[in-house]
Amino acid sequence: MVGEGDAAPNSEPARLPRALAIIFFGPLVGGLAAFGLMMGMNTGSPIPADEMVQAVFTLLLISMTVGWVTGLPAAAISALAWHFAEPRLSGWPRIFAAPAIGAFASAATSVPIIYAMFGNVFVNLNGYAVIAAIGALAMAVTALPRRKPV
């Protein structure tokens, strides 16, 4: 039973904090995912131990900055789409829709921003897949958790 002071999970007041969480924490999750990907995929020469902290901090700073700049428009579009889609979905369709919305918004908005930031950069199909996977992960982490109705 929902008390007088509590909002129902799909009501307008309850969905606004979720939209704000998607907008503000989505790029953070995406930047951390990109940082993990950069650390895991590093095939260059090993970093000397005395430069490890500086190198990790630099990679973290770059991934969080680029993640925030490219992820903020995608998060805003995802939050808007989720605001209208979430009340109409429940169960498995809801679980599949959140990452799909995040993947599409991330792939559609991040590549033009990457072109604007870095010039004529070619993003192949693998790049689109990585960008979409990061967007799907960020949307799943920020949009799917919710309280169970009591």
N, C-alpha and C positions, 0 to 999 in steps of 0.2 A: 504494500500500500504506500502510495506516495503521500508524504506529509504536505502540509500547507506551504511550508517554506521551500520545498524541493520542487524543481522543475522536472517534468517528464523527460525521458532521454531524447525524444525527437521533437520537443517543443522548441520554439524560437529562442528563448533565453538559454537553453541548454546547448544549442548548436553554435551560438556565437563564440564561446570559449574554444570549441573544437576548431572552428575556422581560424581563429587567431593562433591556436597551437600549430595548425598546418602551415600557416604563413611564416611564423617565426621559428619553429623548431624543425620544419621540413628541410630548409637549406642547411641547417646545422647537421642534421642526420646525413644529408647528401654529401656535405663536405667531409664528414668523418668517414663515410663509405669510400669516397674518392681517395682520401689519405691512406686508408687501409689497402686500397687497390694499388696505389703507387708504392707503398712499402712492400707489398707482397710480390709485385711484378718487377721490381728493380733487378735488372739483369746486368747492370754495369759493374764496374770494379767495386770490390768491397770498400766501405767507408772506413778510414782509419779510426781507431778507438778514440783518439783525442779530438776528432772532429764530429763524432757521432751525435752529440747533443745539438750542436749547431745545425747539422744537416737535417736531423729529424725536426727541429723547430722550424727551419726554413721550409721544408716540405709541408709541415702542418699549416704554416702561415699561408703558403701559396694555395694549398687545396681548400682551406677554409674561405679564403678571399674569393677565389674563382667559384667555389661552390655556392657561396652566398650570392654573388653577382648573377650567376646563371640560374640558381635555384629559386630566387625570390619571385621572378615573373611566373615560373612554372608552379610554384606553391600558391600564388594568388589565383591562378587559373584553376588549379586543383581544388582549392578551398571553395571557389565559386561553384564549380561543377559538383562537388561533394555536398554543398549546402542544398542543392536542388535534388540530387540523386539519393542521398541517404534516407530521407523519410519514406521513399518509395521502395526501399530494398530491405530485405531481412534474410537471415540465414546465409546459405552459400552464395547467392548472387551478390550480397553485400560484401562478403569476403573476397570475391573475385573482382568486384567493381573498383574497390579502392586502389589496388595496385595497377589496374588497367588505366584508371584515370591518371594516376601519377606517372606511369610510363609514357602515355601519350602526351601529356602536358610537358613533361621534361624533354622528350625527343623533339617536340614541335617548337619549343621556345629556346632551348639551350644552344642549338646549333647556330642560329642567326647571331646570338650574343657572342658565341665563340668566334665566329667570323669577324664581328665588329671589334672584338678585343685583340685578336691575334693576327688579323689580316686574312689573306687567302689561305686558309687551312683546309685541307681536304679531310672530311670525316667520312670514313667508309662505313660499310654495313656493321662491322664489328664495333666501331665507335658509337653508332646509333644504338646498338644493343646494350653497350655498357651504360650509356646515358639513360636509356629507358629503364634498365635494371636499377640504377641508382635512384631514379624517380619513383619507381615502383616500391623499392624498399623504404624510402622516406615517407611515402604516402601510407604504406601499410603500418609503419611504426607510429605515425602521428594521427591517422584517422580511425583506425580500427579499434583501439582500446576504448572501452566505455563501461560504465557501471551497468550492472544487471538491474532491470526494474525489480523493485521489491514487492 
